[in-house]
């Protein structure tokens, strides 16, 4: 008998066990991602944006020379580059963490 109190065939039991393992793997991946910290950079690395796995930004660092060299509009564009890079890197990292589970799932 399985955890649902249903008497099932060995194939169904194996399928349910596989689903349980995959669910546990996904839950662990979610916990790992929540603890991630990823950094993104502007093109010339004048700005660094730090984002958590939750998508919350925790820090934006701007090189002091950048503030002297560029006007507010340009600094905003440079910050946006770093923020978008951080989001892209977080998405790539997240996809890579889920890939083994997704690849193992039956089609």
N, C-alpha and C positions, 0 to 999 in steps of 0.2 A: 504494500500500500504506500502511496506517495504522501507528501505533506498536505495534500488537499483531501485526503481520505478516500481517494478513488483508486480502485484496483485497475491498473493499466497494464498494457502489454510491455515487454522489455524495450521495444522501440520507443514507445511513448515515455517510459521512465528515463531512457537515455536522453531523449530530446529535452525533457524537463530538467535533467541534471545539467545539460549543456547550457540551457537558458539561465539556470541559476548561476553557473560559473561566469557566463558572459555578463550577467547583471552585476555580480561582485566585481568583475574587472572594470566595468564602466564606472561603478561607484568609486573605485580606487583612482581611476583616471581623473574623475571629477574632483576628488580631494587633492590630487597632485596639481592639477591645473589651478585650483583656487590658491595654492601656495606659490605659484610661479611669480617671478618678477622678470619682466622683459624690458630691454632698452631699445629705443629707436633713435636714429640720428638724422640730422639734416645732411644734405649733400656734402658739405665741407666740414661736417662734424662741429659746427659752431654751437649747435643746440643738441642736448640729449633729453629725451622724454622717457620716463620710467613708468611702466604700467603693470598692474597686478593681473593675475589670471582672471579676476572678476571683471576686468575692463576699466577699473578705477585707476586714474593717473595719480601717482604719488609724488612725482617730482619733475620739474622742468628746469634744466640747467642751461644757462646762456653764458657763453664766453664773454667776459667784459669787453674785449675788443670789438665784438659784434655790435654791442650797444653804442659804441663810439663811431663805428664805421657806417652803420645803416640807420635809416629813418624808421619810425614806428611801423609804417606799412610793410617795409621790407623785413623787419624783424618778425612781424606777424606771419609773413609768408614762410620764413625760415623755421619758425616754431611749428607751423602747420606741417612742413615737410617731416620734421622729427616725430610729431604726433602720429601722422599717417604711417610712417615707417614702423613705429612701435606697434600700432594696431595690426599692420601686415605681418610683422614678426610673431605677434601673439597668435594670430590666426594660423600661421604656418606651424608653429610649435604645437598648438592644440590639435590640428589635423594630423600631425605626425604621431602624437600620443594616442589618438583614436584609431589610427590606421591598422594596427594589428588586429583589433577587435572587429573592425569593419571587414577587413580582408578574410577573417576566419568565418564570418557569417555566411550561411548558405544563401545561394542566389535564389 
